[in-house]
């Protein structure tokens, strides 16, 4: 089959022949891949920098999820989180226990562009913690595609206030669902407007996490009020220097949300609700479809928080 193939970390995948994947278990089937999102996590996978990359080996087909059609004509949303066979190929083997049949009218491109963006914060707020209606959320990295969607997810799950923190002031002011905004690099504003934050959804880590964490601690109206910091990404770097005083002077809890801290069964269980919300228009990321054979051009396209590149065979 033809696939996007990574032959060296740090290089764009190329459109090459790759061995067909073979189902090995009773729950595995082959699907024709229709659409697969080019998410930041996929770029990290192809670059060998994601924490799950160790041991995967090369060559590999990138892609962590997608929409495919089985031999009976059913549409499936599937996750492809392990091994050398990702979703950016003509065919994929899916585990039906970790995949979901979609309504026949579902748009594969929209599902591939949107579902991954939504489910990251959805799982964090429903499975890593249980957000109560009326709590206040801060989204760090809110001007990225997944971060901007997290603002909407938090509001839909009952957040009273959602503070959006990012680098681009133009994108910040245009974010739907945000009740307040602040720029990374403005700790005074973050301290002032974030004084009663209950949950942080952090997509960037690195130095910005250190800065925002310190600002929230300084501005805390009540230091005994619990503050849960959930890390979901590392767009600013894989390491952050944590201020020790933050851990001792406030009720700060730092956790992560992602592959490993969430089981495949847990993630799969939430997919139908997320897919239904996308189908009814609650959440939509505009897809930017690029043919599979044009994978090298797709890889070179700049990131756009309002659209998601989707490798398409439609």
ZANU-244282 format. One line per 3 residues: number of its first residue (from 1); their letters; for each residue y, x, z of C-alpha. Coordinates in steps of 0.001 Angstrom, whole numbers. Example, Ala and Ser with C-alpha at 12.3 -4.5 7.8 and 13.67 -1.06 7.14 Angstrom:
BEGIN
1	AS	-4500:12300:7800 | -1060:13670:7140;
This chain:
BEGIN
1	XXX	0:0:0 | 3657:985:-237 | 5582:1590:2951;
4	XXX	8584:3294:4491 | 7041:6550:5694 | 8481:9032:8186;
7	XXX	7113:12481:7370 | 9487:14484:9591 | 11506:13406:12617;
10	XXX	15196:13253:11864 | 14751:12469:8161 | 15103:9080:6540;
13	XXX	11795:7391:5711 | 10710:7475:2079 | 9034:4834:-58;
16	XXX	5504:6193:-340 | 1869:5246:-490 | 286:4802:2949;
19	XXX	-3249:3772:3927 | -3750:54:4406 | -4020:-946:8080;
22	XXX	-7407:-2311:9069 | -8013:-5049:11660 | -10437:-3847:14321;
25	XXX	-10550:-6650:16894 | -11256:-10356:16847 | -7597:-11123:17484;
28	XXX	-6244:-8985:14637 | -5325:-10239:11170 | -3523:-8824:8137;
31	XXX	-174:-10309:7091 | 2094:-9706:4128 | 5329:-8468:5674;
34	XXX	8352:-10447:4508 | 11130:-9027:6695 | 11591:-6334:9335;
37	XXX	14815:-5543:11183 | 16310:-2054:11171 | 17203:-2038:14868;
40	XXX	18658:952:16777 | 15289:1225:18531 | 13657:1704:15096;
43	XXX	15993:4586:14273 | 15078:6225:17574 | 11383:5698:16828;
46	XXX	11790:7364:13439 | 13752:10202:15031 | 11132:10826:17701;
49	XXX	13680:10343:20491 | 12486:7064:22011 | 10603:7306:25292;
52	XXX	7540:5763:23641 | 7484:8329:20811 | 5288:10907:22554;
55	XXX	1824:11028:21036 | 2495:8686:18102 | 2204:11479:15563;
58	XXX	3315:11827:11948 | 3371:10469:9341 | 4231:7009:10607;
61	XXX	5590:3711:9374 | 8639:2667:11429 | 9454:-861:12536;
64	XXX	8851:-2600:15843 | 8752:-6238:14775 | 8844:-8455:11740;
67	XXX	7973:-11696:10028 | 4812:-11922:7947 | 2675:-14483:6104;
70	XXX	-1062:-14712:6637 | -3776:-15680:4129 | -3419:-19351:5116;
73	XXX	312:-19377:4404 | 1462:-19415:8038 | 4578:-17529:9073;
76	XXX	4223:-15201:12053 | 6741:-13321:14123 | 4973:-10217:15373;
79	XXX	5656:-7115:17423 | 4409:-3710:16336 | 5099:-1446:19286;
82	XXX	2377:1187:19199 | 798:3712:16877 | 1548:4887:13357;
85	XXX	1631:1470:11696 | 5000:-244:12050 | 6394:-3277:10275;
88	XXX	8243:-1619:7376 | 5382:-1842:4917 | 3886:-4265:2438;
91	XXX	1216:-5257:4945 | 681:-5062:8676 | -2101:-5812:11107;
94	XXX	-929:-8084:13886 | -2494:-9045:17191 | -2323:-12834:17324;
97	XXX	-2207:-12705:21133 | 1158:-10954:20890 | 2482:-12878:17892;
100	XXX	3815:-16380:17383 | 3434:-18855:14520 | 6877:-19899:13300;
103	XXX	7897:-23275:11912 | 7357:-23454:8163 | 11101:-23933:7595;
106	XXX	12066:-20797:9564 | 14104:-18261:7598 | 12278:-14897:7822;
109	XXX	15465:-12899:7256 | 17394:-14634:10040 | 14477:-14379:12462;
112	XXX	14036:-10660:11688 | 17753:-10014:12121 | 18287:-12074:15252;
115	XXX	15227:-12308:17469 | 15144:-8694:18598 | 18870:-8829:19378;
118	XXX	18419:-11901:21562 | 15177:-11187:23344 | 16300:-7912:24932;
121	XXX	18814:-9524:27283 | 16819:-12766:27467 | 13853:-10909:28965;
124	XXX	16091:-8907:31283 | 17676:-12060:32713 | 14469:-14094:32972;
127	XXX	11695:-11581:33633 | 13195:-8448:35183 | 15486:-10584:37341;
130	XXX	15941:-14311:37632 | 19597:-14964:37001 | 20939:-17914:38928;
133	XXX	23504:-20236:37346 | 26974:-19232:38480 | 26319:-15527:38778;
136	XXX	28613:-13016:37091 | 27393:-10567:34444 | 28893:-7402:32971;
139	XXX	27632:-6219:29571 | 28093:-2490:28979 | 27975:-1784:25248;
142	XXX	29148:-5267:24325 | 30540:-4304:20922 | 27120:-3351:19545;
145	XXX	24863:-5907:17886 | 22464:-6368:20801 | 25214:-6075:23395;
148	XXX	27406:-8703:21753 | 24419:-11052:21651 | 23803:-10355:25358;
151	XXX	27221:-11839:26131 | 26128:-15108:24524 | 22688:-15026:26142;
154	XXX	24213:-14589:29599 | 26526:-17549:29055 | 23688:-19718:27756;
157	XXX	21663:-18856:30863 | 24413:-20092:33143 | 26628:-17110:33884;
160	XXX	29960:-18080:35404 | 31817:-15014:34168 | 30754:-12482:31534;
163	XXX	32733:-9255:31387 | 32351:-7397:28098 | 32845:-3619:28206;
166	XXX	32880:-1507:25047 | 34835:998:22959 | 36320:-1103:20158;
169	XXX	39229:-3263:21390 | 39263:-5320:18197 | 35613:-6297:18552;
172	XXX	36003:-6910:22287 | 38676:-9567:21912 | 36637:-11364:19242;
175	XXX	33439:-11638:21275 | 32290:-15244:21763 | 31369:-16048:25346;
178	XXX	33252:-13238:27074 | 35549:-14344:29904 | 37067:-10864:30382;
181	XXX	37027:-7554:28518 | 37609:-3900:29329 | 37363:-670:27393;
184	XXX	35070:2182:28279 | 37434:4817:29608 | 39564:2346:31615;
187	XXX	37988:2443:35099 | 40980:796:36757 | 40579:-2369:34696;
190	XXX	36815:-2349:35154 | 37210:-2023:38914 | 39713:-4879:39017;
193	XXX	37963:-7442:36831 | 34450:-6430:37850 | 34874:-6787:41581;
196	XXX	32428:-9704:41850 | 29792:-8716:39289 | 26192:-9578:40212;
199	XXX	24257:-8173:37231 | 25000:-5376:34756 | 23244:-5307:31364;
202	XXX	23587:-1694:30259 | 22826:-797:26636 | 24415:2668:26597;
205	XXX	23530:4722:29744 | 24910:8308:29660 | 28425:9109:30836;
208	XXX	29733:5537:30350 | 27149:4252:32836 | 28308:6814:35400;
211	XXX	31925:5834:34843 | 31386:2078:35021 | 29058:2301:38009;
214	XXX	31625:4319:39965 | 34404:1892:39007 | 32414:-1156:40116;
217	XXX	31647:446:43467 | 35297:1314:44058 | 36433:-2200:43152;
220	XXX	33731:-4093:45026 | 35282:-7044:46873 | 32251:-7268:49180;
223	XXX	30082:-4117:49329 | 27202:-6116:50825 | 27016:-8357:47757;
226	XXX	23911:-7323:45744 | 24538:-5611:42407 | 21604:-5287:40007;
229	XXX	22022:-2732:37234 | 19564:-3260:34356 | 19276:-485:31789;
232	XXX	18194:-1635:28316 | 19199:1295:26118 | 20631:4792:25836;
235	XXX	23083:4747:22950 | 25346:7194:24836 | 22521:9490:25914;
238	XXX	19223:9498:27818 | 20652:10909:31061 | 23344:9782:33479;
241	XXX	24649:11451:36621 | 24546:8833:39343 | 27152:8916:42127;
244	XXX	25134:9096:45333 | 27824:7229:47237 | 27205:4207:45037;
247	XXX	23636:3996:46307 | 24616:4313:49955 | 27831:2322:50114;
250	XXX	26757:-802:48236 | 23648:-2915:47742 | 23026:-1398:44317;
253	XXX	19625:-1768:42656 | 18890:72:39377 | 16018:-1119:37206;
256	XXX	15039:-989:33549 | 13901:-3554:31026 | 11785:-2596:28037;
259	XXX	8375:-1698:26745 | 6269:-714:29738 | 8297:-2467:32405;
262	XXX	7484:-5666:30503 | 3974:-6423:29305 | 3187:-7561:25790;
265	XXX	2008:-10891:27167 | 5294:-11389:29028 | 7356:-10665:25935;
268	XXX	5213:-12880:23729 | 5479:-15804:26129 | 9267:-15914:25649;
271	XXX	9277:-15676:21845 | 8830:-19422:21098 | 11874:-20350:23171;
274	XXX	13965:-17609:21564 | 12793:-18567:18070 | 13644:-22225:18757;
277	XXX	17140:-21260:19908 | 17629:-19276:16697 | 16294:-22141:14581;
280	XXX	18743:-24611:16118 | 21678:-22271:15557 | 22350:-21240:19152;
283	XXX	22049:-17579:18185 | 22527:-16129:14716 | 22908:-12589:13433;
286	XXX	23675:-12429:9725 | 20984:-10458:7901 | 21841:-7747:5410;
289	XXX	18666:-7627:3304 | 17651:-4396:1580 | 14430:-4114:-463;
292	XXX	11615:-2032:985 | 11679:281:-2028 | 15327:1071:-1203;
295	XXX	14556:2269:2342 | 16436:5565:2015 | 19647:3747:1086;
298	XXX	19112:1273:3924 | 18829:4171:6357 | 22167:5589:5233;
301	XXX	24112:2355:5661 | 26560:2333:8603 | 25827:209:11644;
304	XXX	27573:-3163:11715 | 27550:-5205:14918 | 28126:-8458:12997;
307	XXX	25133:-7984:10664 | 21653:-6499:10943 | 19983:-4579:8139;
310	XXX	16670:-6222:7302 | 14046:-4547:5145 | 12976:-7397:2896;
313	XX	10199:-8234:472 | 11520:-11700:-358;
